[in-house]
Amino acid sequence: MSKFLVIFTILAIFPAISWAASLNFTTEHQNQAVAETSEAGLTKEQRRQFSKAHAILMILGWLFFVPTGFLFARLGRDLYKEQQLFGSAVWFQIHRVSNFLGVICIVTSILCIFISTQFHWKGTGSGSKYWTEWHTDLGVISTVLAVAQPLNSLLRCGPTHSKRVYFNWAHRITGILGYSLAFITIIIAAVNFKKIWNEPVLEIVLVSVPTVFAFALFAGFGVLESDRFRSKSEFGKKKRSSIKLEKFEPHILRAPAIFMSIGAFLAGALALSLLVANGYKNV
């Protein structure tokens, strides 16, 4: 378990290091800031840095932390059943911590973009560009849904309560809807905000990494762990009826596949963060 904690800690720390490096405040930027101070106290360069921080934090929140928590909630429940992490199931603690860190990134990101725009609303009714309004509206809605997740978890009833199924579906639908809207919001930025998103095709591919891996894992293990597949793989050893009566055991490849996917989430998020950090080069 100590090895497991070290791995997860490393995965959590690397994005923070990437974000700090991406701010890229050089001496030249600082000198330019002194010369270009605006009436609001922020220079054009400083506003751009806040815009970059906004994008990078959203990337880390929605494309690394949130998918990690979601993956453990859906596929990690049957792993490490004999062990606990700080008094609770391992999958639950990783799900909770990952989503909490994701929400922190998302909320901080919203604060950064409001500072960058000097707290001017850019959504519907603002008179901003068409895709800017869409990006703002969908981004705000997805952020509200992200914040609602830890709040509605406070209303969670016991596992055996008759109403638990309603909470499970509400929690699940809120998470999927929030992620879907965030995914669309990031795609809008990659396609339309070319001053900061300079490689739209590559960035769309990287944004799609968590979704592709999640669907591949759900479909793959849905087949590998089905009764029909297991009965065929156990042909000549056990009868199918006996297999159904056995205690369910996850496929031997499930844990490696989950951690490989998390590594892919991290790699995609870091690559996107670096691309965004290098935005505004020729503007």
CORMONOR-V593738 format. One line per field, one symbol per residue. ss: DSSP state (H for helix, E for strand, L for the rest). psi: psi as a letter, one per 40 degrees, with the letter a starting at -180 (. if undefined). burial: 1 if it has 24 or more other ideal C-beta (glycine too) atoms within 12 Angstrom, else 0. Layout:
ss: ???
psi: ???
burial: ???
This chain:
ss: LHHHHHHHHHHHHHHHHHHHHHLLLLHHHHHHHHHLLLLLLLLHHHHHHHHHHHHHHHHHHHHHHHHHHHHHHHHLLLLLLLLEELLEEHHHHHHHHHHHHHHHHHHHHHHHHHHHLLLLLLLLLLLLLHHHHHHHHHHHHHHHHHHHHHHHHHHLLLLLLLLHHHHHHHHHHHHHHHHHHHHHHHHHHHHHLLLLLLLHHHHHHHHLHHHHHHHHHHHHHHHHLLHHHHHHHLLLLLLHHHHHHLLLLLLLLHHHHHHHHHHHHHHHHHHHHHHHHLLLLLL
psi: dddddddddddddddddddddedfhidddddddddfhideehidddddddddddddddddddecddddddddddeedeifdeiihfeiidddddddddddddddddddddddddddeffhheaheeeiiddddddddddddddddddddddedeehiideidedddddddddddddddddddddddddddddgeddgegddddddddeddddddddddddddddeidddddddehediidddddeihhhiideddddddddddddddddddddddddeifdf.
burial: 0001000100110111011001110000000000000000000011111111111111111111111111111111001100001000011111111111111111111101110110000110000000110111111111101111110110000000000000000010011101111111111111001001100100110111111011001000100110000100000000000000000001100110111011111111111111111111000
